[in-house]
Amino acid sequence: MQRPQLELWSAEPHRTPPVYQQLTPQQRSSLVSHLAQLILKLVQAPPSTPPPPSTPTQNHE
């Protein structure tokens, strides 16, 4: 997921998935911890270079 899409997606409130209600407190804690580690890894990763524009540049003569 590209960073602008990630920021837009994460800015919107989302409902908790139904499967979360079926987890035990220990499983919930493990899941939240794992997700937190993934988020930290994503935030601490060096920024990637932006992709080149997908629209071809027009040569004005």
N, C-alpha and C positions, 0 to 999 in steps of 0.2 A: 504494500500500500504506500503510495507516495505521501510525503509529509503534508501537503495541503489537504489531501483527502483525510489523512489521519487526524489532523487538527479539527477539521469540520465534523468528522464523525464523532470524535471524542467530546465535542462541545455540546452535543445533543444528549438529553437524558434518555436512558434506555432502561427497560424493565429487566428485572432479574430473570434469567432463564428458568423455566419450571424445574429443570433437572437439579438446580441448586437446592431446592427445597427437599430433595430426596437424599441429599448427602448428610452424613453424620457430622457433628461439630468438628471432629478431627479431620475429616476429609475436606470440609469447608476451609479450615485453617490452612491445610496443606495447599489447597487450590489458590487461596488468596496470596499465600507466601510465594508460590511459584509464579503467579501473575505479576506480583510486585517485582520479583527478580527479573522477569522478562522486560518489564517497563523500564527498570533501572538500566538494563543492558542497552535498550533502545535509546534511552536518553543520553547515556554516556558514550555511545558509539560516535566516532568522528563523522561529521556531516559529509554526506556523499555529494559528489559534484552533480549539479543539476543536469538533467538530460538535454540534449540539443533540441531546439524547437522542431516540432513535427511538421510545421508548415514550411514549404520551400520558400526561400527568399527570392523575390522577383528582381531581375536585373533591369533597371531602368536605363535605357540608352538615350 
